[in-house]
Amino acid sequence: MTVKRYPVAPGVRLNVRSGPGTNYRLVRILPYGATVPINCQKAGETVTGTYGTSNLWDNIANGEFVADAYVQTGSDGYVARRCA
């Protein structure tokens, strides 16, 4: 199955965390203009970002999560399966 890629908000260098919250370890920072694959989504810390306030976090790689509030998915809800 092909995983859809979504754009990160313009002008944002997005922090990638090891889990669904800002208290998790910073893994890396995405560059401006990045697009991310959303493998699955998980509820976590509520974050306010470019696209509103959400407790959804997007899994973009093994052990890597970004706040959905900064990803242009076109939805306030789940656009991918829930992470196990």
C-alpha distance (Angstrom), angle and dihedral (degrees) to the residues before:
residue distance angle dihedral
M1 . . .
T2 3.79 . .
V3 3.79 115.8 .
K4 3.80 114.3 -136.8
R5 3.79 118.2 -126.8
Y6 3.80 122.2 -137.6
P7 3.83 129.9 -162.9
V8 3.79 121.2 -111.6
A9 3.83 113.0 -128.5
P10 3.83 113.9 -80.1
G11 3.79 114.5 -95.0
V12 3.81 93.2 16.9
R13 3.79 126.2 122.2
L14 3.78 97.3 -161.7
N15 3.80 123.4 -145.0
V16 3.80 114.7 -129.1
R17 3.81 112.7 -148.7
S18 3.80 133.0 -164.8
G19 3.83 90.2 -123.9
P20 3.83 142.6 10.7
G21 3.81 99.9 -69.3
T22 3.79 144.8 53.0
N23 3.81 89.9 -107.3
Y24 3.81 89.9 68.1
R25 3.81 120.6 94.5
L26 3.82 116.3 -80.5
V27 3.81 105.6 -115.8
R28 3.81 99.8 -179.4
I29 3.80 142.8 -40.1
L30 3.79 121.0 -109.7
P31 3.82 117.6 -131.9
Y32 3.80 124.6 -116.0
G33 3.80 112.1 -77.8
A34 3.80 94.9 24.4
T35 3.78 123.2 156.7
V36 3.79 120.2 -153.0
P37 3.80 134.4 -156.6
I38 3.80 114.1 -130.3
N39 3.79 107.7 -143.8
C40 3.80 93.7 171.4
Q41 3.80 139.7 -27.0
K42 3.78 133.1 -124.3
A43 3.80 134.8 -170.3
G44 3.80 113.2 -117.3
E45 3.78 140.6 129.8
T46 3.81 114.8 -1.5
V47 3.80 111.5 -114.7
T48 3.80 131.4 -176.6
G49 3.79 113.4 -142.6
T50 3.79 144.4 148.4
Y51 3.81 92.4 -59.4
G52 3.79 99.0 43.8
T53 3.79 135.1 -90.0
S54 3.78 120.2 -39.2
N55 3.79 141.3 156.8
L56 3.80 91.1 -150.9
W57 3.79 120.1 113.3
D58 3.80 123.1 -166.8
N59 3.79 121.3 -137.2
I60 3.82 105.7 -139.9
A61 3.81 98.5 170.3
N62 3.78 139.3 -8.6
G63 3.82 105.7 -50.5
E64 3.82 93.2 -4.4
F65 3.81 123.7 116.4
V66 3.81 133.9 173.7
A67 3.81 129.0 -168.6
D68 3.81 109.1 -98.4
A69 3.83 90.1 -143.9
Y70 3.83 87.4 76.6
V71 3.82 97.0 46.0
Q72 3.81 120.9 85.0
T73 3.80 101.5 -131.6
G74 3.80 96.1 145.4
S75 3.80 89.5 -125.0
D76 3.81 139.3 83.0
G77 3.80 89.5 -149.1
Y78 3.77 139.4 52.7
V79 3.82 116.9 -44.9
A80 3.81 93.9 172.9
R81 3.79 137.1 34.7
R82 3.78 119.7 -71.6
C83 3.80 114.5 -97.5
A84 3.80 114.5 -109.2
